[in-house]
Amino acid sequence: MRKNEGPTGDLDPRALILEAYRIEGIVAADCRSIFFDWALGVAPGRDMAADAAALLRHYEAEAPEHPMTAVLREGAETPPPRRRGARRR
């Protein structure tokens, strides 16, 4: 089910980020939780950091001090995790 038919619909199909910006009085901890839920829903093979950067570009100008903007900034700047441990055989 696709909830977000707006300009960020491909990046945020469940409208989690969109709705976070609409919640009055939301705090950083709530935004991190919402971001985590959004990240779990990112399709395999997508570049999550690039998607977060695109969402940031969309929302930052209108809401530079919003806690979700700070969370998106962190998500956009975080490199993808690297595999650790021994090489598989």
N, C-alpha and C positions, 0 to 999 in steps of 0.2 A: 504494500500500500504506500503510495506516494502522497505525502502531505504538503510538501513545499513545491508549489508551481511557479515560484518567483525566480529572480535572476540567480539565486544560489541553489536552486533545486537539484542540480547535478552533484553539488558538493555536500549538500545537507538535505537529502531527500525526506528524512523524518522530521525536519524542521526543528531539531533540538537546539541548534545554535541560534536560529531565528527567534525562537520562543525565549531563550535565555535573555536576549536583548530586550524583550518586552516585559520581563518580570520586574516589577517595582521593588526596589530594596534588595535585590539579589546580592549575595556576597561571594567573595573569591572561592571559598570552599564549595559552594553550590556550583559555581561555574566549572571548577575542576572536575566535579562529579559528572556534570553534563557533558563536558569535553571527553571524559573517559568513555561514557556511554556512546557518544558520537564516534569515537575512535574504534570502538568494538564493532560498530556497524559499517565501517569503511570496507568497501569491496576488496577482496584479495587482489593484489597486483597494482592497486592504486598507490600513488605517492602521498602518504598522509601529511607529511610536512608541506608539500606543495599545495595540497588542498587546504590546509590550515592557513597557509600564506595567502591564498586566494580569498578565503573568507575574511581574513584580516584586512586585506585591501578593500574589500567591500564595506566592512563595518567601521573601520578605524576612524575615518574622517568624521562620521556622524557621532561617534561615541568613543572619543579617545581615552576618557577616564573610566569607562565601564570595566568592571572586573573581567568580563569575558574577553575584552580586547587584550588585556594582559595575559590571559591564559592562551589565547590564540597566538600571541606574540611568542610565548614560550614554545608552543607546539610547532610553530613555523621554524624556529631556530634550532630545535632539537634534531640532531642527526638520527637516522634510523638505527635501531639496535644492531649490533654485530654479533654474529654467532660466536659463542665461546666454547672452549673445550677441544678435545682431540678431534682429529679428522675422521670422518666416517669411512668405513671400508666397504 
